[in-house]
Amino acid sequence: MHDHARVRAHLGDLAQRGGEPRHLRGRAHAATALAVTVAPAHRRVPGPGRAHRKGRRMNASLPIPPPLPAAARIASASPRPRPAAERPAADAVPVFFISDSTGISAETMGNALLLQFPSVPFERRLIPFLRTVEEAREVREDLDAAMDGEIAPLVFLTVVDESVREELLRTRAPVIDFVSGHLAQLEAQLGVTGDHAPARLHGVGDSRRYNRRMQAVEFAIEHDDGQSVRAIEKADVVLIAPSRCGKTPTSMYLALMHGIFVANYPLVDEDLAGEVLPGSISAVADRCFGLLTSPERLTAVRSERRASSRYASLEQTRWELSRARRVYDTHGIDFVDSSSKSVEEMSTLILQSLARRGTTAR
């Protein structure tokens, strides 16, 4: 099965398993609820005295599909029908993310700017894989037509081909171009003309790096939630935490985005009561990172699957989290509080800690 298909199958399986804790269904099959939107590796140099210090809180290629006919782009970019409560306000500002590749960069940078305006509703649409002047012309005409609507649209652009970009920039719509000015500045500074080639960042590009990321995803799937410790000695990071603290999504993000080999292992009642690391991961304690959250948040997350159970009770989550903190302190394990941090933020803190330890690429 192709790597991407295996990832999708694994995520579906996780959703069906529903997060039942390891101590309720056997040590080999704990689950952490996962909501991942689809969208590199390191060698450790252990620091001295790690086992004796107190835990520290840390602040295969797919073919590119042919482009849609340009006339169909604006329509196809429209989001799927949503419940009325989730639909954007009637006065939402139309936002177009236009790219000659996946559009991930345009969306990431554009949304970072839009988040500065929380009171303004936006209707976001993605137009990826725009490669020819003819396609650009039709999209530009559609953007000009959108300008005749009640609310002027915004356009975020990541297109490196000059002829395609120039055609798009002829639109009457306001455009924020993330490429042209910055690329020209880099070329002037480096004294070298760039390739002006699309699909470099999120395409296959560097096959070695791409394959390493796919291998890391395979490793994360095999070593998810204590299902296997067969090759745990190869892990760059071992995430440990009580059930439903965010181990699986953090593992998958580190693997897919950064090629980090991550295993994750749930701490259950017997581990927490004795303030010990499970025997199967005690040999890799120097690679462990802990996750914590608030009792209230953990109770809410667990109640989605096992409402009114002891497992989801506030008393139980308070006990588990306080004991987990003791485990981290006892064994000198750095930890991240996931209650107010996204997967991306937690992953960045873990990467920073790896860098402080002197890790190098595989």
N, C-alpha and C positions, 0 to 999 in steps of 0.2 A: 504494500500500500504506500502511496506517495506520502512524503513527510507532512504536507499540508492536510491531506485527508486524515492522517492519523491524529493530527492535532485536533481537527474538528470532531472526530469520533470520540477522542478522549474527553473533550469538553462536554459533549453530549452525555457521555457516560457519567461524568461528575454531576451534571445537573440532575440526572435521574437518581443517583445515589443519595442526593439530598443532604449530605452533611452529617450522617449519623456517626457518633464518636467511636473511636477505636475500641474503647472499653465496653461498648455496647454490642459490637458486632465482630470482635476479634481484632487482635493487634495488627493484622496484615491489611485491613481494609477500612481505614478511617477516611472521611471525605470532608473537604472544605468547599463550601458553596463558591461558585466561580461565575463571574460575569466579565468576560473578556471581549473587547472589540478588536477585530483584526484590522489589526493593523489590519557583546561579542565575546577572549577567554584569558585566564590568568594562572600564574604559578605562584604559590604562596611562599613567603619567607617568614616563618613564625617569629613573632616578637618575643623578647625575653620575659620570663616571669608571668606569662599570660594566665596560667592556671591558678596563680595566687593573688590576682588582683580582683577587686570588686567589679561586678558588672557595671557597665557604663552606658547610659542612654545616649544614643547618637542623634544629635540634631542634624535542495535539488531543484532546478529551475522550472518555472511554469512559462509557457508561451504567452506573450503579451497579446491580448485579444485585439482584433482589428477595431479601429475607431468607429463609433456609430456615425451614420450620416449626420452631417452637421445640423441639418434641419430638425433632426430628432433630439439633439443634445439638450436643449433647454427643457423640453418636455420630459425626457428620460431622467434629467437631473432632479426633477421634483421628488420630494420625499414620498414614501408610501402613505396611504391613508392612515390617519391616526384617530383615536377616540377624541371626541369634541373637547374634552378637558385638557388634552395634550396638544391641541392645535395652536399654532402661533396666533397672536392677537391680530385683529384685522389691520392694525396699523404697523405690523411688523416690517422692518426694513429688509428687502431682498438682498441676500449676500451670495455672490458667486465666487467659488474657488476654482480657478482655471489653471490647468497645468499640462505640460507636454509629457508628464509621466503619471504617477499614481495620484498626485495631488495631496499627499500626506504632508509635505513641507508647507504648501500653501495653507492647508487647514490648520496646521499646528501654529504657524506664525500669525495667521489671520485671527484665529480664535484667541490667541494670547492678547491681541489688541482689543478684540471685541469684549473680552471679559472686563475691561476697564469701564464698561458702560452697562452695569447690571440692571439699570432701570429701562434700558431700551430693548424691545423685543426684536429678534432677528429670525429670518427664515433663510436657512443655509442650504445651498445647493452646490454640488461638486460636478465639474466638467473635466474629466481626466483625459490623457492620451491625445491631446490636440497636437497634430504633427504637421499639417500642411496649411499653406496660405488659403486655399479654398475653404477648408474647414474653419479657419480663423475668421474668414470674411463672413460666413454665414452666422457664426456665433456673435460676431461684432454687430451684425444687423439685428439679431435678436436682442442684444443688449441695448441698442439704440431704441428699439421698440419698447423695451422695458422702461426706458427713460420717459416715455410718454404716459406712463401710469401715474397713479396718485402719489407714490413714494419712489424717489430715485434709488436705484440699486447701488450697492457697493461691489467692487471687483477686486479680488486679491489674485495676483498673477505670479506664477513661477514658470516662465517659458524662456528657454535659453536661445532658441533659434531666432536670429534677428528679424528675418522676414516675417515669420509668424507673429512675433511679439509686436513688430511695428504695425501690422494689420490690426491686431487687437487694440493697440493704443490709439487707433483712430476713432474709437467709440466715443460717444458723448458722455458715457457713464464715467464717474470718478473711478480711477484705477490706482491701486497701490501695488507697484511693481517691486517685488522682492529681489529681482535678479540684476537688471541692467546697470543701475548705478553702482551697486556693490561689486559686480563682476568687473566693470571698467576700472574701478578704483584698485582692485586687486591686480589686474593686468598692468596698470601703471606702476604699482609698487614693486611687483615681481619682475617687470620687464619681460614678461612672457605672455603670449596670447593664449587664452583658455581654449579648450576643445569645443565649447558651446554644444555639448552633446547631452541630450536628455537621458533620463532613466539611469543616472549613475548612483544616486544615494540609496534609492529603494529598489533598484533593479538587482540582478545577480551581481553585476560589477566584478568586484574582487571575489573570484570563485572560492578561494581558500577561506576567506572570512565568512562568506555565505554558507559554505559547507560546515564550518565550525559552528555557526549559529544553529543550523539544522541538527547537528549532532548534540548540541546542548539541549535542544528541545526534546529529542529522543531520550536523553538522560533524565531530564526533568519528569517526563511522563513515566518512565520506568521506576523512578525513585520518588514518586509522589505519595505523600501521606503515609510513609512507612510501609508501602506495599512491597518494596524490595530494598535490601541493603547489600546486594550482591557486589556492586562495584562502588560502594560509598567512599572508598579511599580515593577515588578519582574526583570527588566533589571539590569544587572551589569554596562552596558555601553550603552549610547545612542549616536550614531554618527550622527552629523548634518553637513550639507554642501550644497552648491548649487549642482544642478544636474550634474552628471558625474564626480565627484571628487574622486570616489573610495569607496563610502560608502558600497555598497553591497559586493564586494570581501573581504574587510577588515572584515566586519561582519561575513561572512561565514568562513573565516580563523580562526578568534578568537573562533568561536563556534566549528568548527570541530576539530581543533588542541588543543584547551585549555579548552573547555567546558565553555566558558564565554557566559552568556546570553546577547545578543546584539540586540538592536533595532536600526534602522536607519531612519532618517527623513530628507526630503529635505527642504532646505530653499528657498522659492520662493519670487517673487518680493515684495509682500505685507509685508512679514516678514522682508526682507532686507531694504525696504524703511523706516520702522518704527524702525529699529534696535531692534526688539523685538523677543523673543522666541515665537513660536506658542503656543497657550493656552494649547494644549493637551500634551505638554512636559514641560511646565514651572514648573510643580510640581516636575520634576526630573532633574532640572538644575544642581544639584550637581553631576549627573552621566554623564553629557554631555561632549563629546569630539568633537572638530571641525576638519574638514579637509580643507586644502587649496591647491591650485596648482598655476601654472603660467597662466596668461591669454592666452599666446600663446598655451600652451599645452591643455588647456580646449577648446579653439577654434578648435584646430585640432581634438580633440576627438569628439566634438559635430558635426563637419562638416562631419564626417564619416556617420552620419545618417540624418542630416538636413543641408546639404550644402546650402550656400547662404541665410540662414534664419537669422532673427534678433537674434534668440536664440543662434546661433553659431558665431555671429559677435564678433570681437575683442572688440568693444566698450561695448557690453553687458557683456562679460565675465570679462572685467576690472571692470565694475561697480559692478557686483555681488560679485566678490572676495574682492573688497575693502570694500563693505558693510558687507560682512560676517566677515571680520576681526574686524570691529567695533562692531558687535554683540558679538563676542567672548570677546573682551576687556570690553564691557559694563557689561557683565554678568559673568566675571571671568572664562571663559571657556578655558581650555588648548586646544591647537590645534597642528596639525602635517601638515607640507607641503609635499604633496604627489608628487610634481613635479619631485623630484629626489630620491624618496624612493620607495622600493618595498612594497608589501602588508606585507611581513614578517617583514620588518624593521619598518613599521608603527605600526604593531601589537605589536612588542617588546616594542616600546616607550609607547604605551598605557598600556601594562602590567606593565612596570616600574612605571608608574604614579599610577596605582592601588596599587602597593606595597607600594609606598610612603604614600598613604592615609591610610594604615593600614588594607587592605582587608585581609580576611581569607577565606579558602575554605568553600564551602557550606556543 
